[in-house]
Amino acid sequence: AAPGVVAPSAIRPGFGRVEAITALQPSAAAGGTTMRRFGIKMEDGTVQYVDSAALGINVGERVELTRDGQIRR
């Protein structure tokens, strides 16, 4: 299964390219998992920021944010 994402606002599904990745401090709310914040420039030119524990996703990669809150390579 693809890793789930947490976004400060509603996730708009679609395709985009990862422009930035920032490591976040582990939190009890995330079960102690290290989360990363992904800045994703969507095909419509907007940028979405989503937090995920997804591994193996790098800056410059094309990803999909799905309607069910997943991030896929």
N, CA, C and O atoms as CSV, one atom per row, in Angstrom:
chain,resi,resn,atom,element,x,y,z
A,1,ALA,N,N,0.845,-1.192,0.000
A,1,ALA,CA,C,0.000,0.000,0.000
A,1,ALA,C,C,0.880,1.242,0.000
A,1,ALA,O,O,1.960,1.265,0.590
A,2,ALA,N,N,0.398,2.251,-0.664
A,2,ALA,CA,C,1.129,3.518,-0.724
A,2,ALA,C,C,1.026,4.224,0.626
A,2,ALA,O,O,0.016,4.095,1.317
A,3,PRO,N,N,2.062,4.966,1.003
A,3,PRO,CA,C,2.018,5.674,2.284
A,3,PRO,C,C,0.929,6.742,2.291
A,3,PRO,O,O,0.680,7.400,1.281
A,4,GLY,N,N,0.288,6.902,3.438
A,4,GLY,CA,C,-0.722,7.941,3.589
A,4,GLY,C,C,-0.072,9.292,3.798
A,4,GLY,O,O,1.099,9.393,4.162
A,5,VAL,N,N,-0.854,10.323,3.560
A,5,VAL,CA,C,-0.357,11.681,3.741
A,5,VAL,C,C,-1.256,12.444,4.695
A,5,VAL,O,O,-2.429,12.115,4.874
A,6,VAL,N,N,-0.684,13.463,5.299
A,6,VAL,CA,C,-1.420,14.378,6.153
A,6,VAL,C,C,-1.196,15.758,5.561
A,6,VAL,O,O,-0.053,16.142,5.312
A,7,ALA,N,N,-2.252,16.503,5.334
A,7,ALA,CA,C,-2.106,17.837,4.749
A,7,ALA,C,C,-2.776,18.860,5.655
A,7,ALA,O,O,-3.775,18.561,6.310
A,8,PRO,N,N,-2.213,20.091,5.689
A,8,PRO,CA,C,-2.819,21.133,6.511
A,8,PRO,C,C,-4.204,21.526,6.007
A,8,PRO,O,O,-5.018,22.042,6.772
A,9,SER,N,N,-4.475,21.289,4.735
A,9,SER,CA,C,-5.800,21.548,4.170
A,9,SER,C,C,-6.162,20.353,3.309
A,9,SER,O,O,-5.388,19.401,3.202
A,10,ALA,N,N,-7.325,20.397,2.699
A,10,ALA,CA,C,-7.785,19.263,1.901
A,10,ALA,C,C,-6.809,18.971,0.763
A,10,ALA,O,O,-6.332,19.886,0.092
A,11,ILE,N,N,-6.521,17.701,0.557
A,11,ILE,CA,C,-5.638,17.285,-0.527
A,11,ILE,C,C,-6.415,17.361,-1.832
A,11,ILE,O,O,-7.535,16.862,-1.938
A,12,ARG,N,N,-5.800,17.994,-2.821
A,12,ARG,CA,C,-6.379,18.011,-4.158
A,12,ARG,C,C,-5.686,16.910,-4.956
A,12,ARG,O,O,-4.492,17.012,-5.239
A,13,PRO,N,N,-6.422,15.859,-5.324
A,13,PRO,CA,C,-5.800,14.752,-6.045
A,13,PRO,C,C,-5.243,15.209,-7.386
A,13,PRO,O,O,-5.741,16.158,-7.992
A,14,GLY,N,N,-4.210,14.522,-7.833
A,14,GLY,CA,C,-3.637,14.811,-9.140
A,14,GLY,C,C,-2.164,14.480,-9.168
A,14,GLY,O,O,-1.613,13.910,-8.226
A,15,PHE,N,N,-1.535,14.851,-10.278
A,15,PHE,CA,C,-0.127,14.572,-10.479
A,15,PHE,C,C,0.695,15.840,-10.304
A,15,PHE,O,O,0.240,16.944,-10.606
A,16,GLY,N,N,1.916,15.658,-9.811
A,16,GLY,CA,C,2.807,16.788,-9.647
A,16,GLY,C,C,4.241,16.317,-9.515
A,16,GLY,O,O,4.528,15.122,-9.578
A,17,ARG,N,N,5.144,17.285,-9.330
A,17,ARG,CA,C,6.565,16.986,-9.192
A,17,ARG,C,C,7.040,17.497,-7.847
A,17,ARG,O,O,6.737,18.625,-7.459
A,18,VAL,N,N,7.792,16.658,-7.131
A,18,VAL,CA,C,8.311,17.023,-5.815
A,18,VAL,C,C,9.362,18.116,-5.994
A,18,VAL,O,O,10.355,17.924,-6.696
A,19,GLU,N,N,9.137,19.263,-5.353
A,19,GLU,CA,C,10.078,20.382,-5.441
A,19,GLU,C,C,10.911,20.534,-4.181
A,19,GLU,O,O,12.015,21.077,-4.230
A,20,ALA,N,N,10.396,20.061,-3.049
A,20,ALA,CA,C,11.125,20.215,-1.780
A,20,ALA,C,C,10.729,19.106,-0.824
A,20,ALA,O,O,9.595,18.629,-0.840
A,21,ILE,N,N,11.679,18.703,0.008
A,21,ILE,CA,C,11.415,17.722,1.066
A,21,ILE,C,C,12.087,18.235,2.324
A,21,ILE,O,O,13.280,18.541,2.328
A,22,THR,N,N,11.300,18.327,3.404
A,22,THR,CA,C,11.822,18.791,4.689
A,22,THR,C,C,11.545,17.736,5.743
A,22,THR,O,O,10.409,17.282,5.881
A,23,ALA,N,N,12.572,17.339,6.490
A,23,ALA,CA,C,12.386,16.381,7.582
A,23,ALA,C,C,11.698,17.088,8.740
A,23,ALA,O,O,12.048,18.217,9.086
A,24,LEU,N,N,10.724,16.422,9.332
A,24,LEU,CA,C,10.007,16.966,10.489
A,24,LEU,C,C,10.445,16.205,11.735
A,24,LEU,O,O,10.885,15.059,11.648
A,25,GLN,N,N,10.323,16.837,12.875
A,25,GLN,CA,C,10.664,16.186,14.141
A,25,GLN,C,C,9.664,15.057,14.396
A,25,GLN,O,O,8.469,15.229,14.154
A,26,PRO,N,N,10.134,13.908,14.880
A,26,PRO,CA,C,9.190,12.828,15.233
A,26,PRO,C,C,8.230,13.322,16.308
A,26,PRO,O,O,8.625,14.043,17.224
A,27,SER,N,N,6.983,12.932,16.190
A,27,SER,CA,C,5.995,13.371,17.186
A,27,SER,C,C,5.211,12.178,17.710
A,27,SER,O,O,5.068,11.156,17.038
A,28,ALA,N,N,4.718,12.333,18.903
A,28,ALA,CA,C,3.893,11.279,19.501
A,28,ALA,C,C,2.622,11.081,18.675
A,28,ALA,O,O,2.127,9.960,18.552
A,29,ALA,N,N,2.093,12.172,18.107
A,29,ALA,CA,C,0.869,12.094,17.303
A,29,ALA,C,C,1.074,11.210,16.075
A,29,ALA,O,O,0.136,10.569,15.600
A,30,ALA,N,N,2.298,11.180,15.569
A,30,ALA,CA,C,2.596,10.354,14.400
A,30,ALA,C,C,3.116,8.987,14.820
A,30,ALA,O,O,3.632,8.232,13.996
A,31,GLY,N,N,2.978,8.670,16.100
A,31,GLY,CA,C,3.435,7.380,16.591
A,31,GLY,C,C,4.948,7.264,16.644
A,31,GLY,O,O,5.497,6.162,16.610
A,32,GLY,N,N,5.626,8.418,16.729
A,32,GLY,CA,C,7.075,8.427,16.785
A,32,GLY,C,C,7.740,8.237,15.423
A,32,GLY,O,O,8.966,8.194,15.324
A,33,THR,N,N,6.927,8.126,14.378
A,33,THR,CA,C,7.455,7.956,13.027
A,33,THR,C,C,8.035,9.270,12.524
A,33,THR,O,O,7.459,10.333,12.753
A,34,THR,N,N,9.156,9.202,11.849
A,34,THR,CA,C,9.730,10.406,11.258
A,34,THR,C,C,8.946,10.744,9.995
A,34,THR,O,O,8.869,9.953,9.055
A,35,MET,N,N,8.376,11.926,10.003
A,35,MET,CA,C,7.597,12.390,8.862
A,35,MET,C,C,8.437,13.363,8.043
A,35,MET,O,O,9.364,13.996,8.547
A,36,ARG,N,N,8.087,13.458,6.782
A,36,ARG,CA,C,8.730,14.436,5.905
A,36,ARG,C,C,7.638,15.267,5.246
A,36,ARG,O,O,6.567,14.760,4.911
A,37,ARG,N,N,7.930,16.554,5.066
A,37,ARG,CA,C,6.987,17.450,4.380
A,37,ARG,C,C,7.429,17.572,2.928
A,37,ARG,O,O,8.556,17.969,2.631
A,38,PHE,N,N,6.515,17.221,2.037
A,38,PHE,CA,C,6.779,17.275,0.605
A,38,PHE,C,C,6.089,18.498,0.016
A,38,PHE,O,O,4.886,18.690,0.199
A,39,GLY,N,N,6.850,19.319,-0.688
A,39,GLY,CA,C,6.291,20.423,-1.466
A,39,GLY,C,C,6.143,19.925,-2.888
A,39,GLY,O,O,7.136,19.634,-3.555
A,40,ILE,N,N,4.898,19.826,-3.358
A,40,ILE,CA,C,4.631,19.212,-4.660
A,40,ILE,C,C,3.982,20.243,-5.575
A,40,ILE,O,O,2.906,20.762,-5.278
A,41,LYS,N,N,4.648,20.534,-6.691
A,41,LYS,CA,C,4.076,21.452,-7.681
A,41,LYS,C,C,3.174,20.645,-8.597
A,41,LYS,O,O,3.625,19.761,-9.325
A,42,MET,N,N,1.902,20.965,-8.544
A,42,MET,CA,C,0.909,20.214,-9.297
A,42,MET,C,C,0.892,20.654,-10.759
A,42,MET,O,O,1.436,21.700,-11.111
A,43,GLU,N,N,0.259,19.839,-11.606
A,43,GLU,CA,C,0.196,20.134,-13.033
A,43,GLU,C,C,-0.498,21.460,-13.321
A,43,GLU,O,O,-0.226,22.091,-14.342
A,44,ASP,N,N,-1.405,21.895,-12.418
A,44,ASP,CA,C,-2.113,23.163,-12.650
A,44,ASP,C,C,-1.304,24.371,-12.172
A,44,ASP,O,O,-1.790,25.501,-12.223
A,45,GLY,N,N,-0.056,24.134,-11.702
A,45,GLY,CA,C,0.811,25.225,-11.286
A,45,GLY,C,C,0.748,25.557,-9.806
A,45,GLY,O,O,1.570,26.329,-9.313
A,46,THR,N,N,-0.222,24.986,-9.083
A,46,THR,CA,C,-0.317,25.231,-7.649
A,46,THR,C,C,0.682,24.341,-6.915
A,46,THR,O,O,1.176,23.356,-7.465
A,47,VAL,N,N,0.968,24.699,-5.672
A,47,VAL,CA,C,1.870,23.896,-4.848
A,47,VAL,C,C,1.091,23.386,-3.645
A,47,VAL,O,O,0.387,24.148,-2.982
A,48,GLN,N,N,1.219,22.098,-3.368
A,48,GLN,CA,C,0.607,21.507,-2.180
A,48,GLN,C,C,1.714,21.016,-1.264
A,48,GLN,O,O,2.742,20.512,-1.719
A,49,TYR,N,N,1.487,21.170,0.027
A,49,TYR,CA,C,2.415,20.645,1.017
A,49,TYR,C,C,1.709,19.524,1.754
A,49,TYR,O,O,0.626,19.718,2.306
A,50,VAL,N,N,2.325,18.351,1.762
A,50,VAL,CA,C,1.751,17.198,2.454
A,50,VAL,C,C,2.831,16.550,3.305
A,50,VAL,O,O,4.004,16.542,2.933
A,51,ASP,N,N,2.430,16.005,4.452
A,51,ASP,CA,C,3.352,15.315,5.353
A,51,ASP,C,C,3.135,13.813,5.206
A,51,ASP,O,O,1.999,13.337,5.194
A,52,SER,N,N,4.227,13.079,5.096
A,52,SER,CA,C,4.129,11.634,4.920
A,52,SER,C,C,5.390,10.968,5.440
A,52,SER,O,O,6.454,11.585,5.496
A,53,ALA,N,N,5.262,9.711,5.817
A,53,ALA,CA,C,6.416,8.905,6.212
A,53,ALA,C,C,6.968,8.154,5.005
A,53,ALA,O,O,7.827,7.286,5.156
A,54,ALA,N,N,6.482,8.481,3.804
A,54,ALA,CA,C,6.907,7.797,2.577
A,54,ALA,C,C,8.420,7.868,2.409
A,54,ALA,O,O,9.037,8.915,2.609
A,55,LEU,N,N,8.996,6.739,2.040
A,55,LEU,CA,C,10.431,6.655,1.786
A,55,LEU,C,C,10.659,6.452,0.292
A,55,LEU,O,O,9.767,6.004,-0.428
A,56,GLY,N,N,11.852,6.785,-0.159
A,56,GLY,CA,C,12.201,6.526,-1.548
A,56,GLY,C,C,11.650,7.535,-2.532
A,56,GLY,O,O,11.715,7.312,-3.741
A,57,ILE,N,N,11.111,8.635,-2.045
A,57,ILE,CA,C,10.624,9.692,-2.930
A,57,ILE,C,C,11.621,10.835,-2.839
A,57,ILE,O,O,11.967,11.284,-1.746
A,58,ASN,N,N,12.083,11.304,-3.997
A,58,ASN,CA,C,13.126,12.312,-4.043
A,58,ASN,C,C,12.680,13.563,-4.788
A,58,ASN,O,O,11.721,13.535,-5.559
A,59,VAL,N,N,13.392,14.661,-4.544
A,59,VAL,CA,C,13.128,15.909,-5.264
A,59,VAL,C,C,13.267,15.649,-6.759
A,59,VAL,O,O,14.201,14.980,-7.199
A,60,GLY,N,N,12.331,16.183,-7.530
A,60,GLY,CA,C,12.357,16.021,-8.984
A,60,GLY,C,C,11.484,14.888,-9.490
A,60,GLY,O,O,11.213,14.798,-10.687
A,61,GLU,N,N,11.038,14.013,-8.579
A,61,GLU,CA,C,10.214,12.876,-9.009
A,61,GLU,C,C,8.769,13.293,-9.216
A,61,GLU,O,O,8.251,14.176,-8.532
A,62,ARG,N,N,8.138,12.642,-10.170
A,62,ARG,CA,C,6.716,12.841,-10.428
A,62,ARG,C,C,5.950,11.896,-9.499
A,62,ARG,O,O,6.280,10.716,-9.384
A,63,VAL,N,N,4.928,12.434,-8.845
A,63,VAL,CA,C,4.114,11.641,-7.925
A,63,VAL,C,C,2.636,11.902,-8.171
A,63,VAL,O,O,2.257,12.854,-8.852
A,64,GLU,N,N,1.819,11.036,-7.604
A,64,GLU,CA,C,0.367,11.204,-7.660
A,64,GLU,C,C,-0.163,11.296,-6.244
A,64,GLU,O,O,0.188,10.484,-5.388
A,65,LEU,N,N,-1.010,12.286,-5.996
A,65,LEU,CA,C,-1.781,12.351,-4.749
A,65,LEU,C,C,-3.157,11.799,-5.099
A,65,LEU,O,O,-3.841,12.326,-5.977
A,66,THR,N,N,-3.558,10.737,-4.408
A,66,THR,CA,C,-4.820,10.072,-4.740
A,66,THR,C,C,-5.974,10.611,-3.910
A,66,THR,O,O,-5.775,11.255,-2.880
A,67,ARG,N,N,-7.167,10.339,-4.375
A,67,ARG,CA,C,-8.383,10.795,-3.673
A,67,ARG,C,C,-8.490,10.219,-2.269
A,67,ARG,O,O,-9.094,10.827,-1.385
A,68,ASP,N,N,-7.894,9.033,-2.064
A,68,ASP,CA,C,-7.991,8.405,-0.746
A,68,ASP,C,C,-6.799,8.757,0.154
A,68,ASP,O,O,-6.557,8.079,1.153
A,69,GLY,N,N,-6.054,9.816,-0.198
A,69,GLY,CA,C,-5.010,10.314,0.688
A,69,GLY,C,C,-3.702,9.559,0.647
A,69,GLY,O,O,-3.019,9.452,1.665
A,70,GLN,N,N,-3.337,9.029,-0.517
A,70,GLN,CA,C,-2.076,8.312,-0.680
A,70,GLN,C,C,-1.145,9.118,-1.575
A,70,GLN,O,O,-1.588,9.942,-2.376
A,71,ILE,N,N,0.151,8.866,-1.427
A,71,ILE,CA,C,1.134,9.445,-2.340
A,71,ILE,C,C,1.807,8.275,-3.045
A,71,ILE,O,O,2.300,7.342,-2.412
A,72,ARG,N,N,1.814,8.351,-4.401
A,72,ARG,CA,C,2.380,7.252,-5.188
A,72,ARG,C,C,3.395,7.780,-6.175
A,72,ARG,O,O,3.253,8.863,-6.742
A,73,ARG,N,N,4.436,6.964,-6.362
A,73,ARG,CA,C,5.463,7.302,-7.349
A,73,ARG,C,C,5.005,6.882,-8.718
A,73,ARG,O,O,5.725,7.076,-9.697
